Amino acid sequence: MPMKDRIDAHGALHHIIIRGIERKVIFKDSQDYSNFLSRLRNVLTETKTPCFAWTLMTRRLKAESKGNNGG
């Protein structure tokens, strides 16, 4: 079940988790990792959203970002 939306307070830190459905692999090879990082970089640049750290694992992604929407 998805979580409810949270208030995006300006400057709030967000812990982001993406997991494969039923714990399935979401990154199969180095090209998958590169493709995802390229797309992530584009989104972060376009939205001017800072991302302080990320970890890509075969079955999940974890990241720390700072909200900039202002609630």
N, C-alpha and C positions, 0 to 999 in steps of 0.2 A: 504494500500500500504506500503510495507516495506521501511524503510529508507535506504539511500545509505550508503555504507561502509565509515567509518571514518578512518583517519590516527591514528594509535596506537602509539603515541609518548611514548618513554620510560619514565615511571613514571607518566604518565597522569592519573588523576582520571576519572573513568567511573561510570556513574549512570545507572544501569541496571534495566530494567522493563520487566517483563514477565506477560502477561495477558491471561486469558482464551478467546478462540474464542467466539465472541458474548456475552462476559461477563459471560460465563459459569464457574461453579466451577471447579477448578483444584486440590484443596486439599479437599477431602471428609471427611477424618478422621485423627486421630493422626498418624496412620500408614503411610498415604500418606506424612505427614509432615516429619516424621522420615526417610522414604525412600529417599525423596528428599534431606534432609540435609546430609544423609550418602553419596549419590552420589556427592553432591556439595563438601563435604569435600575431597573425593577421587580426584576429578578433580583439586581442588585448591592445594592439596598436590603434585600431579603428575606434575603440571605445575609451581609449586612454585609461585603461584599468591596470593598476599595478598587480603583478603576481610575484610574491616573494619567494615561493618555493613550490616545487612539484616533484612528484615521484611517479614514474610510469612503471607499472608491473604488468605481467602477462594478463592478469585478470582484472586489474583495477588501476585507477588513477587517483591520486590524492594531491590536492593543491591548497595553497594559502593565498588568498587574494583580499584586496581591500575594496569595500564598496564605495562607489562614487555617485550613486543615483540621488542621494539626498532624501530618502524616505518616501 
